[in-house]
């Protein structure tokens, strides 16, 4: 692959810069699509509701333990 890049007249530094820019673009696309997916499927809301349920269940367990002693 590296030899093919050099055949097209692209130097090592230029190839590295292109690679970094390409990876940055892919990262940005990934983050945008991830945000859209989380928003569409309401995953962030579901996780928040589950955290609230866990807290309430822990409070209920503590109340039951106190009433049994």
N, C-alpha and C positions, 0 to 999 in steps of 0.2 A: 504494500500500500504506500509506504513512504517513497519507494522508488518511482511509483506512478505519479506522485505529487511532484517530485523533482523533474519528471519528464515534461510536465506542463509548465515549467518555469516558475513554480512557486517555491520560494525558499523556506528553510526550516522555521525561521521566525514568523514569516507570514502565515505558514501553515498552523503554527501554534496559536497565533492571534485568531485565525479563522475558527479553529477548534474551540477556543475559549468563548468567542462570540456565539458560535452555534450552540454550545452547552448552556450559555446564559439565556438564549432565546428559548431553548427547550424547557429550561427551568421556569421561566416566566409563563409559558404556555401551560405547563403542568400545574402551576399554582392557580392560574385563572380557572382552568377546567376543574380542579379540585374544589375550589370555592363554589363554582356553579353547581357541581354535583352535590356538595353538602347542603347548599341552599335548596336545591330542587327536591331532594329526598328528605329535607328537614332533619338531617342527622344531628345537627347541633342542638336543635330543640329536643330531640329524643334523648340525647345524652344528658342534657340539663334536667329533664323530667326524671330520668333514672336516678340521677344524683339526689334529687329531692325525695324520691321514694326510698332510697337507701337511708337517708337521714331520718325520715319518719319511721321507718321500720326499726332503726336502732333506738330511737326514742321509745317506741312501743315495747321493745324488748327490755329496756331499762325499767320502764314503768311496771311491767309484769314481774320482773325480778324483785323490785321494791315491794310490790304487793304480796309476793309469796314469802317474804322474810319476816 
